[in-house]
């Protein structure tokens, strides 16, 4: 069969998106890894399916890393799938269910000629007691685990090598962690580079990583390799950081069809 898809990116963090509401397809890790392969497949940091809602949400989001593993959340993926839903006719206020819970998104801007826009995504609360200091950086969960490390001269950090080393440290076993390297740029912005588990490489941006870094550095404006972000939240209580929002760019790369030879229906 021919599998219709759309390729999108959030600040260079790129994804394959599939409207699965009528297809009801289930992909094996091998199939996902093949589709995301940059030489043999479409090429992406991850794959998402937009699935039939379970209750009052608009849809269910399933997110898979480039290696085929499933993740509980992806911030840029969530912003991209919200825009995908908007293009499918869902309107400008989107509610969807991900593995880490319910999310609300707002389409702030969309240019239909350039196929570019801005999306604000609500993230899950962060438990203050779960923010811990480790020998490798500050560890917290913003939908997926992150270790945030302050560095000097961020341009010359070997993100892939150093990120892989920290990602696999015993203290983060068995799941491992994403690793974010941050540096203040002297003008009120925070620069960030991220190593993502599941991709096992540096990505141009990571929404949950940007969120984690903003909280650790107590700042709102961040500059990733692929674009700029704003992160906002309510005044923290002793227990939680609530109403966290992640705002940044989204664009459509292209649409296409993939010849999918062995579909498995749910």
N, C-alpha and C positions, 0 to 999 in steps of 0.2 A: 504494500500500500504506500501511497505518498503521504507523508506526515507533514502537515502545514506547521510552520513555526515562525516566530519573529525573534530577531536578534536585537537586544537592547543593551545599553550600558548606563551605569550611574557613575559619572566621573571616571570613566575608563574601566570600571569594574563590570565586566561584560557577562551576559547571560543569554541562554536559549530559553524562550518562553513558549509554552504550548497550552492552548485552550483545550482542556481535557474533559469538559463537561459532557460532551456527547461521544468522544472517542473512548473514554474509560480505559485508557492504557496504563499498564504498569511496566516500568523499565527495570531491568536488572542492573546491578552496579557496572557490569561489563559494557552494557549498551550505553549507559550514561557516560562512562569514561570515553567510549568511542566517539559519541556525539560531541563531547567537549574537547577532544583531541585537536590540537592546532595544526597538525599535519594530515591526519587521516579523517577528521570529522569536520563539523561546522566551526568548532573552536570557541571555547568560553571558559570563564572561571566557575561556572555552575549552570545547572538546569533547573527550571521551575515549571510546575504544572498548576494551572488554574482549574480547580475542581469544584464539583457541585457542593453548595452549602449544606451544612448539617443542621443548622437552626436558623437564626435571624441574621447571620452575617451574609455578605454579598457572595462570598466564595471561600473556599479553603485553599491555602497556599501550601504546596509541598516543595521543599527546597533540597537540592542535592549538590554536593561539592563536585568538582571536576574529576575526582577519583571515584565517584559513584557512591560515596558515603552520604548518608542523610544528616542534615544539620537542623537544629531546632529553630534557627532564625538566621536571617541575613538582612542587614539594614538596607544596603543598596538594592538587594534583590526585592525587598518589600516595597521600596519606592518604585522600582521598575514594574513590578507586577500591578501596583496600583495604577500606574499610567497605562499599562496594557489593558486593564479592566476599563479604564476611562475610554480608551480607543474602541473597546468592544461595546460601549454604550452605557456604562454603569454610572455616569455622572461624575461630579467633581468631588463629592464626599464618599469615600470608600471605607468599608469595614470588612476585614477578612480575618480568618482564623489561621494561625500558624502553629507549629508544634509547641511554641512557648506561650501561646495564649492569643487573645484577641488584640487586633491592631486597628487603629483608625488612621486614615491617610487623607490628605487634602491636595488636590491639584491646584497649585498656586498660579501656574502659568503654563501655557502651551502654544507653540508656534507651529501651525500645521504645515507651513511651507518648509521650514527648516527641520521639522520633526524633532524639536527640542522643547524642553520645559523644565519646570521646577516642582518638586513634590516635597511636602512636609509629612513625615511619618511619626506617629506616636509609638514610643518604645515601652517595654515593660519596666515597672519600677525596679530600682536597684536596692538590695538590702545592704544597709550600711555595715552591719556586723560581718558581712561576707567580703568586704574590701580588706584585703590583707597585704602586709608587706613581706616580700620574699627577698632572698639574696639576688634575684634576677630582675626585680621590679615590683610594681604594685599589681596585685592580682584581683580581678573582679569579673562578674558575669553580667553582660549587657544583652542577654539572649543566647550568647555563646561565651566561653571563657576567654579572657584576654589578660596578658601580662604587659603592662605599660612601663617602658624603660626610658628614662631621661638619658640623652646622649649629647655629645659635642660633635660638631661638624657632620651633620646628618647626611650630607651629600656623599660622604666617603665611607659610610657604614656599609659593610657587606651584609645586606639584609637577608639574603638567602642563606648564607652560611651561619651567621650569628642567630638568625631567627630559628633555623632548624635545630641548632644546638639547644636553645632555650626551650623550644617547643617540646623537645624530647627529654627534658630534665626529669629526674625521678619524682621530684616534688609535685609535678603536674600529671603523673601517670594515674590511670592508664589512658585517659582520653587525650592527654596533651593539651596544649593551649595555643591560641593565636598570640602573636607577639607584635607589639607596637613600639616603634622607636620615635621619640618626640624631642623637639627642640624649639625653644622660643626664638622668634625671628627678630625681636627687638622693636617691632612696631605694633605689638598687641595681638599678633597672630601666633598660632601654634602650628609648626610644621610636623607632619606625621608620615611615616613610611611603615607599611605593615607586611608581615609574613603571615600567610593564612594556612592553617592546617586544612587538609583536604584538597587544597590546590598545591600545597607544598612548594610554594614559591612566593615571591613578592607580588602583590596585586597593586594596581594603580590607586585604589581606594578601598576602604572597608568601612561600611556604615556602623557596624557594631564596634569596630575599633576606634573610629572617630568619636563615637559616643563615650566609650571607655576613657579615651585620652582626655576629652573635654572635662569629664568628672574628676579625673586624677589631677589635672592641671588647674581646675576651677576656672576655665575659660570657655568662651562660646564660639569664637571664630577660629576655624582650622583650615589648613592648606594641605591637601593630599597631593600626590603626584599628578592625579588626573583632574583635580578641580577643588573648589572651595565649598565649605560646609558651615552651617550654623547649628549649634546644639543648645537647646534651652531646657530649663527645668524649674520646678517650684523650689522655694526655699526648703532645704532638706530638714526633715525631722530627725530626732535621734535614731530612728529606726529605718527610715526609707528615704530614697530620693524619688519623687513622684512626678508624673506628667512630663516625662522627658520627650522632647521632639527633635527629630533629625531632619534638616532641610538641606537640599542640594539638587544638582542638575541630573536630568535624565534625557536620553535621546534614543531614537530608533536608528540602528545600524542598517538593517535591511530585513526584508521578509523573503521566505522561500519555502520549498518543499524538500523533504528528505525521503529518499526511497528506503522505507523501513520494512524489512523482509520478514520479521518474525514477531509481530505484535502479540502481547499477552493481555487479555482483557481481565479486568478486576472482577 
